[in-house]
Amino acid sequence: MQLFVYGTLKDASRLSAVLGPSAWRLLGSATVAGILYDCGEYPALVSARTADDVVPGLLLELDDEQALAQLDAYEGVDSGLYVRRRCEVRLDNGQLTNAWGYLYNRPTVGLRRIAAWPPERD
């Protein structure tokens, strides 16, 4: 089972704290079609509006469904903060695959658009 991460879960220590160090492995750098916004402590990924809207991240392989349940809790799926959806992921070598990803499920009005996480600060 594969998962695309683009924000706080790109940090291996945070990911290991949520899932455990042996519940995932890195498959490589990748991108998805989307737009990224800065929410302060974390980013918000929403669907792309144009073909130029691309978000960088990492593709992971997860051990089991339990890992997704733990990630759903971390991402606030129950409270409606994010929704987990299948998305098309492009690895850096050009290979396409489908993976789970977390999309922001709240309005982005007033949020600053960013190119990647962590954002560059002024």
C-alpha positions as CSV (number, residue, x, y, z in Angstrom):
1,M,0.0,0.0,0.0
2,Q,1.4,3.4,-1.0
3,L,1.1,6.9,0.4
4,F,2.1,10.2,-0.9
5,V,3.3,12.7,1.8
6,Y,4.1,16.3,1.2
7,G,4.3,18.0,4.6
8,T,5.1,17.2,8.2
9,L,5.2,13.4,7.4
10,K,8.2,13.9,5.1
11,D,10.2,14.1,8.4
12,A,11.3,10.5,9.1
13,S,11.3,11.0,12.8
14,R,7.8,12.3,12.9
15,L,6.6,9.5,10.6
16,S,8.3,7.0,12.8
17,A,6.7,8.5,15.9
18,V,3.2,8.2,14.3
19,L,3.7,4.7,12.8
20,G,6.7,3.1,14.3
21,P,10.1,2.9,12.5
22,S,9.4,-0.4,10.8
23,A,5.9,0.3,9.5
24,W,7.0,2.2,6.4
25,R,9.7,2.6,3.8
26,L,10.7,5.3,1.4
27,L,10.1,4.5,-2.3
28,G,11.4,7.9,-3.6
29,S,10.7,11.5,-4.4
30,A,7.5,12.2,-6.3
31,T,4.9,14.8,-7.2
32,V,1.2,15.1,-7.5
33,A,-1.1,17.5,-9.2
34,G,-2.2,20.0,-6.6
35,I,-1.8,23.4,-4.9
36,L,-0.1,23.8,-1.5
37,Y,-1.0,26.3,1.2
38,D,0.7,27.3,4.4
39,C,-1.5,26.7,7.5
40,G,1.3,27.7,9.9
41,E,2.2,24.4,11.6
42,Y,1.4,22.2,8.6
43,P,0.6,22.5,4.9
44,A,-2.7,22.1,3.0
45,L,-2.9,20.2,-0.3
46,V,-5.9,20.9,-2.5
47,S,-6.7,19.8,-6.1
48,A,-4.9,21.4,-9.0
49,R,-6.6,24.1,-11.1
50,T,-4.1,23.9,-14.0
51,A,-1.6,21.5,-15.4
52,D,1.2,23.6,-13.9
53,D,-0.1,23.0,-10.4
54,V,2.4,20.4,-9.0
55,V,3.3,19.6,-5.4
56,P,6.6,17.8,-4.5
57,G,6.8,15.1,-1.8
58,L,7.7,11.5,-1.1
59,L,6.2,8.2,-2.0
60,L,6.1,5.7,0.9
61,E,5.1,2.1,1.2
62,L,3.1,1.2,4.3
63,D,2.9,-2.2,6.0
64,D,-0.9,-2.5,6.5
65,E,-4.3,-1.0,7.0
66,Q,-3.5,-0.2,10.6
67,A,-0.9,2.3,9.4
68,L,-3.7,4.1,7.5
69,A,-5.9,4.2,10.5
70,Q,-3.1,5.7,12.6
71,L,-2.4,8.3,9.8
72,D,-6.1,9.1,9.5
73,A,-6.1,10.0,13.3
74,Y,-2.9,12.1,12.9
75,E,-4.3,14.0,9.9
76,G,-7.7,14.8,11.6
77,V,-9.8,12.8,9.1
78,D,-12.5,12.2,11.8
79,S,-12.8,16.0,12.4
80,G,-12.9,16.8,8.7
81,L,-9.6,18.6,8.6
82,Y,-8.3,16.3,5.8
83,V,-9.8,13.6,3.6
84,R,-7.8,10.6,2.4
85,R,-8.1,10.1,-1.4
86,R,-6.4,8.1,-4.1
87,C,-4.2,10.3,-6.3
88,E,-1.9,9.8,-9.3
89,V,1.7,10.1,-8.3
90,R,4.7,10.7,-10.6
91,L,8.0,9.4,-9.3
92,D,11.1,11.3,-10.2
93,N,12.0,8.6,-12.8
94,G,8.7,9.4,-14.6
95,Q,6.9,6.3,-13.5
96,L,3.2,6.8,-12.6
97,T,1.4,5.1,-9.8
98,N,-1.7,5.5,-7.6
99,A,-1.3,6.1,-3.9
100,W,-3.3,7.4,-1.0
101,G,-2.9,11.1,-0.2
102,Y,-4.4,13.6,2.3
103,L,-6.3,16.5,0.9
104,Y,-7.2,19.6,2.9
105,N,-10.9,19.7,3.5
106,R,-11.4,23.3,4.7
107,P,-11.5,26.7,2.9
108,T,-8.1,28.1,1.8
109,V,-9.2,31.8,1.7
110,G,-6.6,33.9,3.4
111,L,-3.9,31.1,3.3
112,R,-0.6,31.8,1.5
113,R,0.2,29.6,-1.4
114,I,3.6,27.9,-1.2
115,A,5.7,25.8,-3.6
116,A,6.8,23.2,-1.1
117,W,6.9,22.3,2.6
118,P,8.5,23.6,4.7
119,P,7.8,27.1,3.2
120,E,10.5,29.7,2.7
121,R,10.0,32.4,5.3
122,D,10.4,36.1,4.5
